[in-house]
Amino acid sequence: GPRLNLSAKTQDGRSELFGTLSVTSNRVELHALSFFLSSSDSLQLAQEYGHDLAGDLSGEAIHAHLTGPCLDQLSGQLTWTGGPLTVNTGSKHYVLNTPPMSGDLLVQDCSPAAQLRAMNQSSATAAFSVNQTGWFTVDISPELIALVDPSGANPGGSMQFEAKIR
């Protein structure tokens, strides 16, 4: 099918996206997508949902295939520079000082997911997913909790957040 070259930058030039999109009657494909989302732009996006975050997010070599409503392939690498992250669960605010992290994009139940690990401690992980009904889930390992909350105030075990994307 026809291919469309994607190229976008924010007005200030801090954030950008490049790649190729092809569409056929029953399939959408992204090829060689890369992006850089600056901390100031990610903060603007997160604040709409009641969260605060600092740090840059980038993606490289992202490939995706969507057939109908199902994402059947997603690959690529993500890198997060780390920094303060405030998550508002509605009942509580969690302030986490995240380390630099990197990881992979993948498909989970026809939907996008990512598995990230701290660059200085591979057992410290965070899993992110969005399901087909619009629920965003984050699962943080006990090792990552120990890195972001060295006071030990967390009762132990993994921590999970869920939010409905509006």
Disulfide bonds with the S-S distance in Angstrom:
Cys70-Cys110 1.88
